Amino acid sequence: MNLILFDQNRKNLLPFTYTRPIAEFRCGILTLSEKWSKRVSEASVSYLTERYLSEKYPTKYAALNYYINGSILANNELTEATKALQEGELLFDPMTEKVLAFCSAMQLNSIEESPKGFNKVPFSLPYLCIDNIWDIFAKNGKAIEEDFELLTAGRTSQPLDETCTHIGNQLFIEEGAKVQAAILNSTSGPIYIGKNAEVMEGSVVRGGLVLCEGAALKLATKVYGPTTVGPHSKIGGEVSNSVLFGYSNKGHDGFLGNSVLGEWCNLGADTNVSNLKNNYAEIKLWNFEKMGFKATGLQFCGMMMGDHSKSGINTMFNTATVVGVSANIYGGGFPRNFIPSFAWGGAEKWMVYRFDKAMEVADKVMERRSIKLDEVEIAILKHVFEETTTQRNF
């Protein structure tokens, strides 16, 4: 099967869609694209996304294509319904009229070209979907459970080191992982320790927790689930119900709750993120499509931070702060709760983070993980820099 995961409602999911298709979001253990590739054997998976992202995330066509809404989290029932589609059929949610998938021989260049006249097939069973950026952490618990079942079925976990204490029966440790002198409680959600991941001594975990490949909990880390630590990311201090996509670090003391960090982010020592307003009021979060604040219906929401953004030591973030791509935040006091891409400064003063300087930092950061900042990645970040110029009205 040739699966093409298309972007829809992309502006509502910024800043994370500035640098990736929606299907490259991580929620649970796997990214949304990985969920499809794991469930559809021998499938080819590609993307239908913005033109400036298409060199890194190209579209691959075949004689027959299954176009799938990239914001949908695959489950068994939805996968089977998609596989059963015939050419000219469209799978949809009758409650919301959301298009879930359709089958066509056409080679579409954008989802707006979707032809009319499909035979509509209703799908009324439960499924998860990322409609808003806060859904990434809000739906992470259920996503962890579904991925845990998928990845561990019929397999045997590596044994837990005898220096650890484990309560519950939902623990899986992959080959090469290292867990010592930790307390793990999986009664409230699965705990998945990925390949070559590490839980250092003194850490206390209440699931669900995901440590992806090469990720780490530093000494005496406290984690409240459901939390996902993406590949080669590190966390320390206290973390609750948060998702790190990958290659990002919160390596020191400080609190992070109900938050999402993209890739290549770093929070300096004792960075603290508020996730509850003092008056316990409903959270409103900056929305790029609206270019204003949008009600979330949530009482708890911390920070949404785009790729390559950083905070200095002792930085304090307001409840429901949105940070764009490649911002550098530091200094005393609370900075504004919308920080544009390529902003440099803090509560007292802001200026534009020069693109050449930002690329120098990104190159050094990625080089530490033996990954090259290539021309394709630079072109994407340059596009983001230019697209967000009007947001930096300091």
Steps between C-alpha positions, in 0.01 A plus 500: 500500500615851421400729788516878458443690824359844427500817707167658591433789735876559506496863621308396809792272593782753475776541622565125463388490134747774407769232474317169435181344365232427759565126465852553639358606839580259782210400724530184707809295414496544123456788259168507316668377180670214687164388636378445143818332376500261797136401446502467120757239404730579208345844458675792336436815705556855374353847550291763325606820669612859439720560197794630706498177707465267204872449425550356848157334504421409135183342364537155344227396258391159376235363264258505795541734797342498844483863612472514881431795728840549665353618830329162563659247738468156343333223698399147400145583392595811305787319328274218384236745375765691303646183348150398386450817294460458126594760241257790516395435860540744788500415871344768720379567851121556479496696828755763398509454118877467536668329206705209636632341180422447132627276223591641160729449202539877473834660584393800704741788559293642785200381696295791361506313166300212649243404234128495570260213456656239729283224640489580871561224754413591862731410789339539842740315731724690747835640385748766611575813299731799553262791437682750723859521624396427858356167384859375475530485879130469580463180293845366575380255767263314269757511219763343729262217586424426133867511394610292798255226405612516136875488566511246782243243382655152501838629617694460824647794689861511607522428876486788747816549704466368856594841643163639378150490646208443262130522587250379238520281189542741208876528459702426187875548467667481159844360426791715615294709744644566844281546810656499846387596853171647376140479622252425220123496542309378194159461665380828349649449154760303303872565537701443183880525511637510146817362348816639665295733721602559862324564829762627745512428870243649733241571231133458595247435224124472496384381157424535230853575397677456169877524466572469129828371359804662661293717736584545868362592839780670690578441868199519734253607232133507599250416225122506507342347195391494239838629376697424183872567473589479133813346347832623643329745737578548868288618789571579863325670791121463496298427185127434468285408198739640239632397157849560361509416128870413495856632541381746767617544857361607833798363684486680834277587794187702431141414408347421160135401483229457234746613236641409158856561381597453137846384392836655594356698793690556823372630833771648721548400863208585729270600215144487635178487301167591659214272394218645715373857528484650848123548465452143366331646190468333161818516293521710184788420266652699214374373164686579176197453277297745705804719582349534843420297809270199477303338783615144566249370752799397713596596853857372463731603216869582513719584200500422127856549370598473133821342368843643584374731776693540826464650847775624730543403865226603744259590221134518608219440251139609550213255484417412138804649328554440129857527368578495131798353316858590594420747777754571775344602834687613810501750788288572805124538520232330292529548123188551290283191443549513124862506389547519121746295300857634494440726799794575732453637851261486794259698713703821482598518132458315170693510176525293183719190521719538191454209263872439445563489876206267555637262235843502665340383825279242329803357319695461825205347685430244228868419453510381863257225398697423182223649282580753228306823455469466123382739233150350497455569872647849468257579218204394717617718789565791262141471377373507859717804576355691206141383553501617862654844441178689576462317834821659631358847554724583796 
